[in-house]
Amino acid sequence: MVSFDHYTLGYAAFALMSLAMVSGAFIFLSKRRDAWIRIHIAISIIAYIVMFLSIWLVR
C-alpha cells in the first residue's frame, strides 16, 4: 500500500506538472486543441491539489 507522505505527494506533483507541460505543448502541436485543453486543465488542477496537500502535510 502506498502511504501519502511528503515524498510520495512531492513525486506525484512533479510527475503531474511534467504531464501538464507536455499536454500544454500538445495544445499547440495537435489539431485536436479542444481535447488537449480539457486534458491540460484537468491535469493542472489535480497537480495543484496534490501540491497543496504536500505542502499542507509538511506544515
N, CA, C and O atoms as a GROMACS GRO file, in nm:
protein
  236
    1MET      N    1   0.084  -0.119   0.000
    1MET     CA    2   0.000   0.000   0.000
    1MET      C    3   0.088   0.125   0.000
    1MET      O    4   0.192   0.129   0.067
    2VAL      N    5   0.047   0.223  -0.073
    2VAL     CA    6   0.123   0.347  -0.084
    2VAL      C    7   0.078   0.442   0.027
    2VAL      O    8  -0.041   0.467   0.045
    3SER      N    9   0.176   0.493   0.101
    3SER     CA   10   0.142   0.592   0.203
    3SER      C   11   0.152   0.731   0.142
    3SER      O   12   0.236   0.757   0.055
    4PHE      N   13   0.067   0.819   0.187
    4PHE     CA   14   0.064   0.954   0.133
    4PHE      C   15   0.149   1.045   0.220
    4PHE      O   16   0.096   1.132   0.290
    5ASP      N   17   0.279   1.025   0.217
    5ASP     CA   18   0.369   1.111   0.290
    5ASP      C   19   0.418   1.222   0.198
    5ASP      O   20   0.378   1.232   0.083
    6HIS      N   21   0.506   1.305   0.252
    6HIS     CA   22   0.554   1.421   0.178
    6HIS      C   23   0.628   1.381   0.051
    6HIS      O   24   0.611   1.445  -0.053
    7TYR      N   25   0.709   1.277   0.058
    7TYR     CA   26   0.788   1.237  -0.058
    7TYR      C   27   0.700   1.181  -0.170
    7TYR      O   28   0.720   1.214  -0.287
    8THR      N   29   0.603   1.098  -0.134
    8THR     CA   30   0.514   1.042  -0.236
    8THR      C   31   0.433   1.151  -0.304
    8THR      O   32   0.421   1.153  -0.426
    9LEU      N   33   0.377   1.243  -0.224
    9LEU     CA   34   0.299   1.352  -0.283
    9LEU      C   35   0.388   1.446  -0.365
    9LEU      O   36   0.345   1.499  -0.467
   10GLY      N   37   0.512   1.467  -0.321
   10GLY     CA   38   0.604   1.552  -0.396
   10GLY      C   39   0.638   1.494  -0.532
   10GLY      O   40   0.638   1.564  -0.633
   11TYR      N   41   0.667   1.363  -0.535
   11TYR     CA   42   0.695   1.298  -0.663
   11TYR      C   43   0.572   1.297  -0.753
   11TYR      O   44   0.584   1.316  -0.874
   12ALA      N   45   0.454   1.275  -0.695
   12ALA     CA   46   0.331   1.277  -0.774
   12ALA      C   47   0.306   1.416  -0.831
   12ALA      O   48   0.265   1.429  -0.947
   13ALA      N   49   0.330   1.520  -0.752
   13ALA     CA   50   0.312   1.657  -0.800
   13ALA      C   51   0.410   1.689  -0.913
   13ALA      O   52   0.373   1.751  -1.013
   14PHE      N   53   0.535   1.644  -0.897
   14PHE     CA   54   0.634   1.668  -1.002
   14PHE      C   55   0.595   1.597  -1.131
   14PHE      O   56   0.607   1.654  -1.240
   15ALA      N   57   0.548   1.472  -1.120
   15ALA     CA   58   0.507   1.398  -1.239
   15ALA      C   59   0.386   1.461  -1.306
   15ALA      O   60   0.380   1.470  -1.428
   16LEU      N   61   0.290   1.506  -1.225
   16LEU     CA   62   0.171   1.569  -1.283
   16LEU      C   63   0.204   1.703  -1.348
   16LEU      O   64   0.147   1.736  -1.452
   17MET      N   65   0.295   1.780  -1.290
   17MET     CA   66   0.334   1.906  -1.353
   17MET      C   67   0.410   1.881  -1.482
   17MET      O   68   0.397   1.959  -1.578
   18SER      N   69   0.489   1.775  -1.488
   18SER     CA   70   0.556   1.740  -1.612
   18SER      C   71   0.454   1.702  -1.719
   18SER      O   72   0.466   1.742  -1.835
   19LEU      N   73   0.353   1.624  -1.680
   19LEU     CA   74   0.247   1.590  -1.775
   19LEU      C   75   0.169   1.713  -1.819
   19LEU      O   76   0.126   1.722  -1.934
   20ALA      N   77   0.151   1.808  -1.728
   20ALA     CA   78   0.081   1.931  -1.764
   20ALA      C   79   0.160   2.010  -1.867
   20ALA      O   80   0.103   2.069  -1.959
   21MET      N   81   0.292   2.011  -1.853
   21MET     CA   82   0.375   2.082  -1.952
   21MET      C   83   0.369   2.013  -2.087
   21MET      O   84   0.363   2.080  -2.191
   22VAL      N   85   0.370   1.880  -2.088
   22VAL     CA   86   0.362   1.806  -2.214
   22VAL      C   87   0.226   1.827  -2.280
   22VAL      O   88   0.218   1.847  -2.401
   23SER      N   89   0.120   1.823  -2.200
   23SER     CA   90  -0.013   1.845  -2.258
   23SER      C   91  -0.027   1.988  -2.308
   23SER      O   92  -0.098   2.013  -2.406
   24GLY      N   93   0.038   2.083  -2.242
   24GLY     CA   94   0.038   2.220  -2.292
   24GLY      C   95   0.107   2.232  -2.426
   24GLY      O   96   0.065   2.311  -2.512
   25ALA      N   97   0.213   2.155  -2.445
   25ALA     CA   98   0.282   2.156  -2.575
   25ALA      C   99   0.193   2.095  -2.683
   25ALA      O  100   0.192   2.140  -2.797
   26PHE      N  101   0.118   1.990  -2.645
   26PHE     CA  102   0.030   1.927  -2.744
   26PHE      C  103  -0.085   2.017  -2.785
   26PHE      O  104  -0.145   1.996  -2.891
   27ILE      N  105  -0.118   2.117  -2.705
   27ILE     CA  106  -0.221   2.212  -2.745
   27ILE      C  107  -0.179   2.283  -2.873
   27ILE      O  108  -0.260   2.307  -2.962
   28PHE      N  109  -0.051   2.318  -2.881
   28PHE     CA  110  -0.001   2.390  -2.997
   28PHE      C  111   0.038   2.297  -3.113
   28PHE      O  112   0.036   2.339  -3.228
   29LEU      N  113   0.074   2.173  -3.082
   29LEU     CA  114   0.123   2.082  -3.185
   29LEU      C  115   0.013   1.997  -3.250
   29LEU      O  116   0.031   1.946  -3.360
   30SER      N  117  -0.099   1.982  -3.182
   30SER     CA  118  -0.204   1.893  -3.230
   30SER      C  119  -0.317   1.971  -3.295
   30SER      O  120  -0.336   2.090  -3.271
   31LYS      N  121  -0.391   1.900  -3.379
   31LYS     CA  122  -0.508   1.963  -3.440
   31LYS      C  123  -0.631   1.951  -3.351
   31LYS      O  124  -0.730   2.022  -3.372
   32ARG      N  125  -0.626   1.863  -3.253
   32ARG     CA  126  -0.737   1.847  -3.158
   32ARG      C  127  -0.713   1.935  -3.036
   32ARG      O  128  -0.690   1.884  -2.927
   33ARG      N  129  -0.718   2.063  -3.054
   33ARG     CA  130  -0.687   2.157  -2.947
   33ARG      C  131  -0.786   2.151  -2.831
   33ARG      O  132  -0.746   2.160  -2.715
   34ASP      N  133  -0.914   2.136  -2.861
   34ASP     CA  134  -1.016   2.136  -2.755
   34ASP      C  135  -0.996   2.020  -2.658
   34ASP      O  136  -1.008   2.037  -2.537
   35ALA      N  137  -0.964   1.904  -2.712
   35ALA     CA  138  -0.941   1.787  -2.625
   35ALA      C  139  -0.818   1.808  -2.538
   35ALA      O  140  -0.820   1.777  -2.418
   36TRP      N  141  -0.710   1.860  -2.596
   36TRP     CA  142  -0.588   1.881  -2.519
   36TRP      C  143  -0.603   1.992  -2.416
   36TRP      O  144  -0.541   1.987  -2.310
   37ILE      N  145  -0.685   2.091  -2.446
   37ILE     CA  146  -0.710   2.197  -2.348
   37ILE      C  147  -0.782   2.139  -2.226
   37ILE      O  148  -0.747   2.171  -2.113
   38ARG      N  149  -0.881   2.053  -2.250
   38ARG     CA  150  -0.953   1.990  -2.138
   38ARG      C  151  -0.862   1.900  -2.057
   38ARG      O  152  -0.866   1.901  -1.934
   39ILE      N  153  -0.780   1.822  -2.126
   39ILE     CA  154  -0.685   1.734  -2.056
   39ILE      C  155  -0.586   1.817  -1.975
   39ILE      O  156  -0.556   1.783  -1.861
   40HIS      N  157  -0.536   1.925  -2.034
   40HIS     CA  158  -0.439   2.011  -1.967
   40HIS      C  159  -0.501   2.074  -1.840
   40HIS      O  160  -0.436   2.079  -1.736
   41ILE      N  161  -0.622   2.121  -1.849
   41ILE     CA  162  -0.688   2.181  -1.733
   41ILE      C  163  -0.708   2.078  -1.623
   41ILE      O  164  -0.684   2.107  -1.506
   42ALA      N  165  -0.752   1.958  -1.659
   42ALA     CA  166  -0.775   1.853  -1.559
   42ALA      C  167  -0.646   1.813  -1.490
   42ALA      O  168  -0.642   1.802  -1.367
   43ILE      N  169  -0.539   1.792  -1.568
   43ILE     CA  170  -0.410   1.754  -1.508
   43ILE      C  171  -0.357   1.866  -1.420
   43ILE      O  172  -0.305   1.839  -1.311
   44SER      N  173  -0.369   1.990  -1.464
   44SER     CA  174  -0.318   2.103  -1.386
   44SER      C  175  -0.392   2.118  -1.254
   44SER      O  176  -0.329   2.143  -1.151
   45ILE      N  177  -0.522   2.104  -1.254
   45ILE     CA  178  -0.599   2.116  -1.130
   45ILE      C  179  -0.561   2.005  -1.032
   45ILE      O  180  -0.542   2.030  -0.913
   46ILE      N  181  -0.550   1.883  -1.083
   46ILE     CA  182  -0.509   1.772  -0.996
   46ILE      C  183  -0.369   1.795  -0.941
   46ILE      O  184  -0.343   1.766  -0.824
   47ALA      N  185  -0.278   1.846  -1.024
   47ALA     CA  186  -0.140   1.871  -0.980
   47ALA      C  187  -0.137   1.977  -0.870
   47ALA      O  188  -0.063   1.961  -0.773
   48TYR      N  189  -0.214   2.083  -0.885
   48TYR     CA  190  -0.215   2.186  -0.782
   48TYR      C  191  -0.277   2.137  -0.651
   48TYR      O  192  -0.234   2.178  -0.543
   49ILE      N  193  -0.376   2.050  -0.660
   49ILE     CA  194  -0.432   1.992  -0.538
   49ILE      C  195  -0.329   1.904  -0.468
   49ILE      O  196  -0.315   1.909  -0.346
   50VAL      N  197  -0.256   1.824  -0.545
   50VAL     CA  198  -0.153   1.738  -0.487
   50VAL      C  199  -0.041   1.823  -0.427
   50VAL      O  200   0.011   1.789  -0.320
   51MET      N  201  -0.003   1.932  -0.493
   51MET     CA  202   0.100   2.021  -0.437
   51MET      C  203   0.051   2.084  -0.308
   51MET      O  204   0.127   2.094  -0.211
   52PHE      N  205  -0.074   2.127  -0.304
   52PHE     CA  206  -0.130   2.185  -0.183
   52PHE      C  207  -0.127   2.084  -0.069
   52PHE      O  208  -0.088   2.117   0.043
   53LEU      N  209  -0.168   1.961  -0.096
   53LEU     CA  210  -0.166   1.857   0.006
   53LEU      C  211  -0.025   1.827   0.054
   53LEU      O  212  -0.003   1.801   0.173
   54SER      N  213   0.070   1.829  -0.038
   54SER     CA  214   0.208   1.804   0.000
   54SER      C  215   0.263   1.913   0.091
   54SER      O  216   0.330   1.882   0.190
   55ILE      N  217   0.234   2.037   0.061
   55ILE     CA  218   0.280   2.148   0.145
   55ILE      C  219   0.205   2.149   0.276
   55ILE      O  220   0.264   2.176   0.381
   56TRP      N  221   0.076   2.119   0.274
   56TRP     CA  222  -0.005   2.120   0.396
   56TRP      C  223   0.036   2.008   0.490
   56TRP      O  224   0.031   2.023   0.612
   57LEU      N  225   0.078   1.895   0.433
   57LEU     CA  226   0.121   1.782   0.514
   57LEU      C  227   0.250   1.814   0.590
   57LEU      O  228   0.268   1.769   0.703
   58VAL      N  229   0.338   1.890   0.528
   58VAL     CA  230   0.466   1.924   0.591
   58VAL      C  231   0.445   2.022   0.706
   58VAL      O  232   0.513   2.013   0.809
   59ARG      N  233   0.354   2.114   0.690
   59ARG     CA  234   0.330   2.214   0.795
   59ARG      C  235   0.263   2.147   0.910
   59ARG      O  236   0.234   2.212   1.011
   0.00000   0.00000   0.00000
